[in-house]
Amino acid sequence: MLRGKDSKTPQRKETMTRLRATLIKKLERIPGLEDKPSIVAGGSALFYNGKEIAHFHNDRELDLRLTKPIIKSEGLSHFSDSDIHPRRASGSQWIELRFTKAKEVDEVVRLVKLAIEQY
């Protein structure tokens, strides 16, 4: 689901909330990274050294500023069925990451770490 597949997998709300909590717990181990209210998008966001680098759209989707070169090198693509950014430019520095399984949470953590390396 993480790498641009378009299908939406129905999941129980408790599972999604648990996955998001797991993700935040793992990300809180990164020095300089904080989960706090978004200045731009409303809701919850991730800040690295005071700069918003990601925000949650819901309990299973994180919008991450990853940079165009990394998005391309990682083979990531924008979701055509996005509710929030259905017309996002293909060259955007931001990418929506969906996670519905524990292994996808680990991949999101890896990509957040890649994003942090850019700052």
C-alpha positions in Angstrom: 0.0 0.0 0.0 2.9 2.4 0.8 4.3 2.8 -2.7 1.5 4.3 -4.7 -1.0 1.5 -5.1 -4.4 3.0 -5.6 -6.7 0.6 -3.7 -8.0 1.6 -0.3 -8.0 -1.3 2.2 -10.7 -1.1 4.8 -9.3 -1.6 8.3 -10.7 -1.4 11.7 -10.3 2.0 13.4 -8.5 0.5 16.4 -5.9 -1.0 14.1 -5.2 2.3 12.4 -5.0 4.2 15.6 -2.6 1.6 17.0 -0.4 1.8 13.9 -0.3 5.6 14.1 0.6 5.4 17.8 3.3 2.9 16.9 4.7 5.1 14.2 4.8 8.2 16.5 6.5 6.1 19.2 9.2 5.0 16.8 9.7 8.5 15.4 9.9 10.1 18.9 13.3 8.2 19.3 14.8 10.5 16.6 16.5 13.5 18.2 15.1 16.8 17.2 11.8 15.3 15.9 8.5 16.3 17.6 4.8 15.5 17.0 2.8 18.7 17.6 -0.1 20.6 15.9 0.5 21.6 12.3 0.9 25.3 11.5 -0.1 24.7 7.8 -2.5 21.7 7.6 -4.1 21.6 11.0 -4.1 18.4 13.0 -0.9 16.6 14.0 2.4 17.2 12.3 6.1 16.2 12.6 8.6 18.9 13.1 12.4 18.5 12.8 14.4 21.2 14.6 11.3 23.5 14.5 10.4 23.0 10.8 7.3 21.0 9.7 8.4 18.1 7.6 5.2 16.0 7.6 1.6 16.0 8.7 -1.0 13.4 9.2 -4.1 13.4 6.9 -5.6 10.6 9.0 -4.6 7.6 11.1 -3.2 5.8 8.1 -1.6 8.5 6.0 1.4 10.8 6.4 2.2 13.6 4.0 6.0 13.9 4.0 8.3 16.5 2.5 10.8 14.1 1.0 12.2 16.1 -1.9 11.8 15.4 -5.6 15.1 13.5 -6.1 14.4 11.1 -3.2 10.8 10.5 -4.3 12.2 9.6 -7.7 15.1 7.5 -6.5 12.8 5.5 -4.1 10.3 4.9 -6.9 7.5 6.5 -5.0 4.4 7.8 -6.9 1.5 10.0 -5.9 -1.9 8.3 -5.2 -4.4 8.9 -7.9 -7.2 8.3 -5.4 -6.0 10.9 -2.9 -8.8 12.6 -0.9 -6.6 15.5 0.2 -4.3 16.1 -2.8 -6.0 14.6 -5.9 -4.2 17.1 -8.2 -0.8 17.2 -6.6 1.9 17.9 -9.2 4.1 15.0 -10.1 7.2 17.1 -9.3 6.0 18.0 -5.8 8.5 17.6 -2.9 5.7 16.1 -0.8 4.5 12.5 -1.0 1.6 10.9 0.8 2.6 7.6 2.5 -0.1 5.2 3.6 0.4 2.5 6.2 -2.0 -0.2 7.0 0.4 -2.9 8.2 3.3 -2.9 10.8 5.9 -3.5 8.2 4.7 -0.3 6.4 5.2 1.7 9.6 8.9 0.7 9.5 9.1 1.9 5.9 7.6 5.2 6.8 10.1 5.6 9.6 12.9 4.9 7.1 11.6 7.5 4.7 11.2 10.1 7.5 14.8 9.5 8.4 15.7 10.1 4.7 13.7 13.4 4.8 15.5 14.5 7.9 18.9 14.0 6.3 18.0 16.8 3.8 17.9 19.4 6.6 
